[in-house]
């Protein structure tokens, strides 16, 4: 992870829930040349498809009822120059996968309700606990997007597979909790 942190390549983190994907993404950002710029995270499985699109790409003023008068920058814009972390990327619906693919292919995106492309300057880190190759084979995740995201793949093993770490972790957290 540290070696690839210095590159601009997208990183795909594969791990079970609770293994620290968010922590590793933040550590990669912290070891990258973009560490002084924003780290922006969004959980793709926590929002409806329409809300996810406007949260991710932003929207123009008056793009829809209840839209802010000044519009909304979106997470891609907020992460400009830094890192965008898409947690649970496998939950992203097909139409949004196509929009994300455009960001990876040519570095552009559109805010909802706009026809002028914007430049995306983000380092992308994605994470999932799902079987992405199986989803590609099943047709629920775009093959071309998977290949763009799967350039650097880091598999985080569950704690039960590296039991030698359990005692040092218990010692660490025991001291931490005893101090408070």
Buried (B, 14 or more C-beta within 10 A) or exposed (E): BEEBBEEEEBBBBBBEEEBBBBEBBBBBBEBBEBEEBBBBBBBBBEBEEEEBBBBBBBBBEEBEEEBEEEBBBBBBBBBBEBBBBBBBBBBBBEEBBEBBBBBBEEEEBBBBBBEEEBEBBBBBBBBBBBEBEEBBEEEBBBEEBBEBBBEBEBEBEEBEEEEEEEEEEEEEEEEEEEEE
